[in-house]
Amino acid sequence: MYRQLYPALCLLAFRLSRSRELAKDVVSDVFLHLWEAREELGRVANLKAYLYISTRNRTLNYLKSKSVSGSEELTEKALASLEQSAESFFEALLHAETVRALREAVDALPVECKRVAELVLKGHSTGEIAEKLGISPSAVSHQKARAVRILKDNVLLMALVTLPACLFGG
């Protein structure tokens, strides 16, 4: 669960806080709390939804406490903007789940496709990838096309299966 959701939860916390360090700390705290309360998890209907909501709440609570303690100035207007509408939260959740699903789909690609896809996602050109991997540019193009074909089907399927389950407890 940790390996699967940690990056997506960090992304959600980062989108709320705009701080990578805070996001990592909050998500670590969420998982620590989950571990400490593991005997009570039987009462949680949807663990993934629980983790997303816990991450959101802990991030907002931390930002509010920093404002109250005076160590970081946040105006009332800034605090109000942190209390995002349900639509904004679901948008951030959708983004985090999409990134997680893409990462899973890339990890599941055949080895040669995966190497090319990871370099493409890092912003490398076809020529740079060919040079880095010691293959021809046409082989890179072939692997990119193959990866896109596989990813298009897998990511869409994962998103359709995972997101409704995450949001609606299915």
MORAZI-V180160 format. One record per residue. N is the residue number from 1. RES is the residue in one letter. PHI is phi in degrees with one decimal (* if undefined). Layout:
BEGIN
n:N res:RES phi:PHI
n:N res:RES phi:PHI
END
This chain:
BEGIN
n:1 res:M phi:*
n:2 res:Y phi:-61.0
n:3 res:R phi:-62.8
n:4 res:Q phi:-73.5
n:5 res:L phi:-104.2
n:6 res:Y phi:-53.0
n:7 res:P phi:-61.5
n:8 res:A phi:-67.7
n:9 res:L phi:-67.3
n:10 res:C phi:-63.0
n:11 res:L phi:-62.4
n:12 res:L phi:-62.5
n:13 res:A phi:-63.3
n:14 res:F phi:-65.8
n:15 res:R phi:-62.5
n:16 res:L phi:-82.1
n:17 res:S phi:-104.3
n:18 res:R phi:63.1
n:19 res:S phi:-135.8
n:20 res:R phi:-64.9
n:21 res:E phi:-64.1
n:22 res:L phi:-61.2
n:23 res:A phi:-59.8
n:24 res:K phi:-63.1
n:25 res:D phi:-63.3
n:26 res:V phi:-62.8
n:27 res:V phi:-66.5
n:28 res:S phi:-61.4
n:29 res:D phi:-62.8
n:30 res:V phi:-61.6
n:31 res:F phi:-69.6
n:32 res:L phi:-62.9
n:33 res:H phi:-62.0
n:34 res:L phi:-59.8
n:35 res:W phi:-65.1
n:36 res:E phi:-65.6
n:37 res:A phi:-104.1
n:38 res:R phi:-58.8
n:39 res:E phi:-71.1
n:40 res:E phi:-96.8
n:41 res:L phi:-67.5
n:42 res:G phi:-60.0
n:43 res:R phi:-83.7
n:44 res:V phi:-86.5
n:45 res:A phi:-71.8
n:46 res:N phi:-135.9
n:47 res:L phi:-63.1
n:48 res:K phi:-63.3
n:49 res:A phi:-62.8
n:50 res:Y phi:-58.3
n:51 res:L phi:-67.2
n:52 res:Y phi:-64.0
n:53 res:I phi:-68.3
n:54 res:S phi:-61.9
n:55 res:T phi:-63.6
n:56 res:R phi:-60.8
n:57 res:N phi:-64.3
n:58 res:R phi:-65.0
n:59 res:T phi:-63.2
n:60 res:L phi:-63.6
n:61 res:N phi:-63.0
n:62 res:Y phi:-64.0
n:63 res:L phi:-64.2
n:64 res:K phi:-65.5
n:65 res:S phi:-66.7
n:66 res:K phi:-65.1
n:67 res:S phi:-67.9
n:68 res:V phi:-67.7
n:69 res:S phi:-72.1
n:70 res:G phi:82.7
n:71 res:S phi:-73.8
n:72 res:E phi:-143.3
n:73 res:E phi:-81.8
n:74 res:L phi:-127.4
n:75 res:T phi:-75.0
n:76 res:E phi:-59.2
n:77 res:K phi:-64.0
n:78 res:A phi:-65.7
n:79 res:L phi:-63.1
n:80 res:A phi:-62.8
n:81 res:S phi:-70.3
n:82 res:L phi:-69.5
n:83 res:E phi:-76.3
n:84 res:Q phi:-68.2
n:85 res:S phi:-69.8
n:86 res:A phi:-58.5
n:87 res:E phi:-62.7
n:88 res:S phi:-65.4
n:89 res:F phi:-62.8
n:90 res:F phi:-66.5
n:91 res:E phi:-65.2
n:92 res:A phi:-65.2
n:93 res:L phi:-64.3
n:94 res:L phi:-60.5
n:95 res:H phi:-61.4
n:96 res:A phi:-63.1
n:97 res:E phi:-68.8
n:98 res:T phi:-65.8
n:99 res:V phi:-63.0
n:100 res:R phi:-63.2
n:101 res:A phi:-63.8
n:102 res:L phi:-63.5
n:103 res:R phi:-60.5
n:104 res:E phi:-62.2
n:105 res:A phi:-65.6
n:106 res:V phi:-64.2
n:107 res:D phi:-61.9
n:108 res:A phi:-88.5
n:109 res:L phi:-66.0
n:110 res:P phi:-57.3
n:111 res:V phi:-50.2
n:112 res:E phi:-66.3
n:113 res:C phi:-64.8
n:114 res:K phi:-60.3
n:115 res:R phi:-60.1
n:116 res:V phi:-66.9
n:117 res:A phi:-60.9
n:118 res:E phi:-63.1
n:119 res:L phi:-69.6
n:120 res:V phi:-62.5
n:121 res:L phi:-64.8
n:122 res:K phi:-83.7
n:123 res:G phi:95.5
n:124 res:H phi:-78.8
n:125 res:S phi:-81.1
n:126 res:T phi:-58.7
n:127 res:G phi:-62.5
n:128 res:E phi:-63.9
n:129 res:I phi:-65.4
n:130 res:A phi:-57.9
n:131 res:E phi:-65.2
n:132 res:K phi:-61.3
n:133 res:L phi:-93.4
n:134 res:G phi:68.6
n:135 res:I phi:-127.3
n:136 res:S phi:-76.0
n:137 res:P phi:-58.6
n:138 res:S phi:-68.6
n:139 res:A phi:-66.6
n:140 res:V phi:-62.1
n:141 res:S phi:-60.4
n:142 res:H phi:-62.1
n:143 res:Q phi:-66.8
n:144 res:K phi:-63.3
n:145 res:A phi:-62.8
n:146 res:R phi:-62.8
n:147 res:A phi:-62.5
n:148 res:V phi:-61.5
n:149 res:R phi:-59.4
n:150 res:I phi:-68.1
n:151 res:L phi:-65.3
n:152 res:K phi:-56.7
n:153 res:D phi:-70.2
n:154 res:N phi:-69.7
n:155 res:V phi:-66.6
n:156 res:L phi:-62.1
n:157 res:L phi:-62.6
n:158 res:M phi:-60.6
n:159 res:A phi:-63.6
n:160 res:L phi:-66.8
n:161 res:V phi:-83.0
n:162 res:T phi:-76.8
n:163 res:L phi:-63.5
n:164 res:P phi:-59.6
n:165 res:A phi:-63.8
n:166 res:C phi:-67.4
n:167 res:L phi:-79.6
n:168 res:F phi:-116.4
n:169 res:G phi:73.2
n:170 res:G phi:-82.4
END
